[in-house]
Amino acid sequence: MAIILRLDRVMADRKISLGDLAEKVGIADGNLSKLKNGKVSGVRFKTLDAICTELKCQPGDILEHVDDTGEE
């Protein structure tokens, strides 16, 4: 099981930079960069809520579940 982060795609669709989104959401650029690049093991619901509010999207637009067990 793997969770894939699609934040970069949603940000590109909305034409918003990492710095602008970080400022509007109230988190550090570095932390948002790690989230965008999938280098985190978790995300707070408060942060996810702020990102979704700012990008006008649903959590499912940012998070994707991929079955990586090899079973179909």
C-alpha distance (Angstrom), angle and dihedral (degrees) to the residues before:
residue distance angle dihedral
M1 . . .
A2 3.78 . .
I3 3.77 135.0 .
I4 3.79 113.7 -144.6
L5 3.79 119.6 -157.8
R6 3.80 115.2 -139.0
L7 3.79 96.9 -178.9
D8 3.81 92.0 120.7
R9 3.80 91.2 57.5
V10 3.80 93.8 48.7
M11 3.80 91.3 46.7
A12 3.81 90.7 51.2
D13 3.82 91.0 48.8
R14 3.81 89.7 51.7
K15 3.82 92.5 42.1
I16 3.80 93.9 -129.4
S17 3.79 124.6 143.2
L18 3.77 125.1 -130.2
G19 3.81 91.3 -114.2
D20 3.79 93.8 50.1
L21 3.81 93.3 48.1
A22 3.81 92.4 45.9
E23 3.79 90.8 52.1
K24 3.81 93.9 47.3
V25 3.82 92.9 46.0
G26 3.79 93.4 43.4
I27 3.80 101.0 -123.4
A28 3.78 132.1 118.0
D29 3.81 118.6 -88.3
G30 3.80 89.9 -123.7
N31 3.79 93.3 54.3
L32 3.79 92.4 47.9
S33 3.80 89.6 47.7
K34 3.81 90.3 54.2
L35 3.79 90.0 49.2
K36 3.81 92.0 47.5
N37 3.80 91.5 50.5
G38 3.80 95.4 45.4
K39 3.81 94.0 -113.7
V40 3.82 94.3 133.4
S41 3.78 132.3 86.7
G42 3.79 95.1 -152.0
V43 3.76 146.0 6.9
R44 3.79 129.4 -148.9
F45 3.78 116.3 -116.7
K46 3.81 88.4 -129.5
T47 3.81 89.8 58.3
L48 3.80 92.8 44.1
D49 3.81 89.8 49.3
A50 3.82 91.9 50.8
I51 3.82 92.1 48.3
C52 3.81 92.6 48.1
T53 3.80 91.2 46.8
E54 3.79 92.4 51.1
L55 3.82 95.0 43.8
K56 3.82 92.8 40.1
C57 3.79 92.0 -129.1
Q58 3.79 141.7 118.4
P59 3.82 124.7 -105.2
G60 3.81 87.8 -111.3
D61 3.80 89.0 62.8
I62 3.81 88.8 61.4
L63 3.81 102.5 32.8
E64 3.79 125.9 55.3
H65 3.80 128.0 -178.2
V66 3.81 116.3 -142.0
D67 3.80 122.0 -174.4
D68 3.77 104.8 -132.8
T69 3.82 97.9 171.9
G70 3.79 92.5 99.2
E71 3.80 91.6 -120.6
E72 3.76 121.3 121.6
